[in-house]
Amino acid sequence: MAIINAKTIFSTLDMNKLFIFEEQNYEIEFSFINQFYKNHTIPLEKCERILTEYLRFISLKTLFEDCVPSTEIDLMWHHHLTHTKSYHRMNTILSTLVGKTIFIHHNPSINMACYEKHKTNYTETLELYKREFGELVNIWDIMEDRFSKTITIGIHNKVKELSDKVLVDKDKKLCYWSCG
């Protein structure tokens, strides 16, 4: 079997096959990307770039399971997880590509140790990305923004702060539960 890298995986993932709906006559407004756009306060063009970067992230995560997404890529991942047929289809395609059964799990931070591990893994993810795909695009947060105490993101046509989604450990340190 040939050695596979993230770039090969990314080039094999066909968005048209991954994000189709089972219904034959769906309107464009109900497409995967348009649903994401309608649920977030992010311009449509940026949503399309996030989708591309999400697939690059998934390509990395297929080979390196400890990869951690950027904030916006994590939003796309959550959106994809709600489309279970598409998410299952993607995992089936990835399993075929790598020659073994895999499933890309989402592992949110649940305590301070997890949060610290996510920070380390995010740094490693950025390095892997640069090695596989070249320079980072602006969808990837800088470390200070990705793990700051409050990160503002658009959710369901409102602006929410992740600070309302934190766990406080016994030492009263903040830990986000949605770090990747």
C-alpha positions as CSV (number, residue, x, y, z in Angstrom):
1,M,0.0,0.0,0.0
2,A,1.2,3.5,-0.9
3,I,2.1,5.9,1.9
4,I,-0.7,8.4,2.2
5,N,-0.3,12.0,3.4
6,A,-2.8,14.7,4.4
7,K,-2.5,16.5,1.1
8,T,-3.5,13.2,-0.7
9,I,-6.4,12.7,1.6
10,F,-7.6,16.3,1.1
11,S,-7.4,16.0,-2.7
12,T,-9.5,12.9,-2.6
13,L,-12.3,14.3,-0.5
14,D,-15.0,15.3,-3.0
15,M,-17.2,18.0,-1.5
16,N,-20.0,17.1,-4.0
17,K,-20.1,13.5,-2.7
18,L,-19.6,14.4,1.0
19,F,-22.2,17.1,1.4
20,I,-25.1,15.9,-0.8
21,F,-28.5,15.3,0.7
22,E,-30.5,12.2,0.1
23,E,-33.4,14.1,-1.3
24,Q,-33.3,14.5,-5.1
25,N,-34.9,17.9,-5.4
26,Y,-33.4,20.0,-2.6
27,E,-33.0,23.7,-3.2
28,I,-29.6,25.4,-3.0
29,E,-30.7,27.3,0.1
30,F,-30.8,24.0,2.0
31,S,-27.3,23.0,1.0
32,F,-24.8,22.1,3.7
33,I,-22.8,25.4,3.3
34,N,-25.9,27.5,3.2
35,Q,-27.3,25.9,6.3
36,F,-24.0,26.8,8.1
37,Y,-24.2,30.3,6.7
38,K,-27.8,30.8,7.9
39,N,-26.9,29.5,11.4
40,H,-23.9,31.8,12.0
41,T,-22.9,35.4,11.6
42,I,-20.2,34.6,9.1
43,P,-20.2,35.8,5.4
44,L,-21.0,33.1,2.9
45,E,-17.6,33.5,1.1
46,K,-15.8,32.9,4.5
47,C,-18.1,29.9,5.2
48,E,-16.8,28.4,2.0
49,R,-13.2,29.0,3.1
50,I,-13.9,27.5,6.5
51,L,-15.3,24.4,4.8
52,T,-12.1,24.0,2.8
53,E,-10.0,24.4,5.9
54,Y,-12.3,22.0,7.8
55,L,-11.5,19.3,5.2
56,R,-7.8,20.0,5.4
57,F,-8.1,19.7,9.2
58,I,-10.0,16.4,8.8
59,S,-7.2,15.2,6.5
60,L,-4.7,15.9,9.2
61,K,-6.8,14.4,11.9
62,T,-7.1,11.2,9.9
63,L,-3.4,10.7,10.2
64,F,-2.7,12.5,13.5
65,E,-5.6,12.0,15.8
66,D,-4.5,14.6,18.4
67,C,-5.1,17.5,16.0
68,V,-7.1,20.4,17.3
69,P,-9.2,22.7,15.1
70,S,-9.4,26.5,15.0
71,T,-12.5,28.1,16.5
72,E,-14.2,28.4,13.1
73,I,-13.2,25.0,11.9
74,D,-14.6,23.6,15.2
75,L,-18.0,25.3,14.3
76,M,-17.9,23.6,10.9
77,W,-17.1,20.3,12.6
78,H,-20.1,20.7,14.9
79,H,-22.3,21.5,11.9
80,H,-21.0,18.4,10.0
81,L,-21.6,16.2,13.1
82,T,-25.3,17.1,12.8
83,H,-25.4,15.7,9.2
84,T,-24.9,12.1,10.3
85,K,-25.2,10.5,6.9
86,S,-22.6,12.8,5.4
87,Y,-20.3,12.4,8.5
88,H,-20.6,8.7,8.2
89,R,-19.9,8.8,4.4
90,M,-16.8,10.9,5.1
91,N,-15.5,8.4,7.7
92,T,-16.1,5.5,5.2
93,I,-14.2,7.3,2.5
94,L,-11.3,8.0,4.9
95,S,-11.2,4.4,6.1
96,T,-10.9,3.2,2.5
97,L,-8.1,5.7,1.8
98,V,-6.0,4.7,4.8
99,G,-6.8,1.0,4.5
100,K,-8.3,0.6,8.0
101,T,-11.5,1.4,9.8
102,I,-11.4,4.8,11.4
103,F,-13.9,7.2,12.8
104,I,-12.9,10.9,13.5
105,H,-14.1,11.5,17.0
106,H,-14.7,14.9,18.5
107,N,-13.1,15.2,21.9
108,P,-14.0,18.4,23.7
109,S,-12.0,19.5,26.7
110,I,-13.6,18.4,29.9
111,N,-11.0,19.5,32.5
112,M,-7.9,21.7,32.9
113,A,-5.5,18.8,32.0
114,C,-7.5,18.3,28.7
115,Y,-7.4,22.1,28.1
116,E,-3.6,22.2,28.5
117,K,-3.2,19.2,26.2
118,H,-5.4,20.9,23.6
119,K,-3.2,23.9,23.7
120,T,-0.1,21.8,23.1
121,N,-1.8,19.8,20.4
122,Y,-3.1,23.0,18.7
123,T,0.5,24.2,18.3
124,E,1.5,20.8,16.9
125,T,-1.5,21.0,14.5
126,L,-0.4,24.4,13.2
127,E,3.1,22.9,12.5
128,L,1.6,19.8,10.8
129,Y,-0.6,22.1,8.7
130,K,2.3,24.2,7.5
131,R,4.3,21.0,6.6
132,E,1.4,19.5,4.7
133,F,-0.3,22.5,3.1
134,G,2.0,25.5,3.4
135,E,1.3,28.8,5.0
136,L,-1.7,29.1,7.3
137,V,-4.8,31.0,6.1
138,N,-6.7,33.4,8.3
139,I,-9.2,30.7,9.4
140,W,-6.6,29.4,11.7
141,D,-6.5,31.3,15.0
142,I,-3.2,32.4,16.5
143,M,-2.6,30.7,19.8
144,E,-3.4,33.7,22.0
145,D,-6.8,34.1,20.3
146,R,-7.7,30.3,20.2
147,F,-7.1,29.9,23.9
148,S,-7.9,33.3,25.3
149,K,-10.3,33.7,28.2
150,T,-13.1,35.0,26.0
151,I,-13.5,34.2,22.3
152,T,-16.4,35.8,20.5
153,I,-18.0,33.7,17.8
154,G,-21.2,33.8,15.9
155,I,-23.8,31.1,16.8
156,H,-27.4,31.0,15.5
157,N,-27.5,34.5,14.3
158,K,-26.3,35.9,17.6
159,V,-22.9,36.7,19.1
160,K,-22.0,34.5,22.0
161,E,-18.9,34.3,24.1
162,L,-17.3,31.0,24.9
163,S,-16.8,32.4,28.4
164,D,-20.4,31.2,29.2
165,K,-19.3,27.6,28.3
166,V,-16.5,27.1,30.7
167,L,-15.7,24.6,33.4
168,V,-14.1,25.7,36.6
169,D,-11.7,23.2,38.1
170,K,-11.0,22.8,41.8
171,D,-8.3,25.5,41.6
172,K,-10.8,27.9,40.1
173,K,-9.1,27.9,36.7
174,L,-11.1,28.4,33.6
175,C,-11.4,25.6,31.0
176,Y,-13.4,25.7,27.8
177,W,-15.3,22.6,27.0
178,S,-15.4,23.2,23.3
179,C,-11.7,23.4,22.4
180,G,-11.7,20.7,19.8
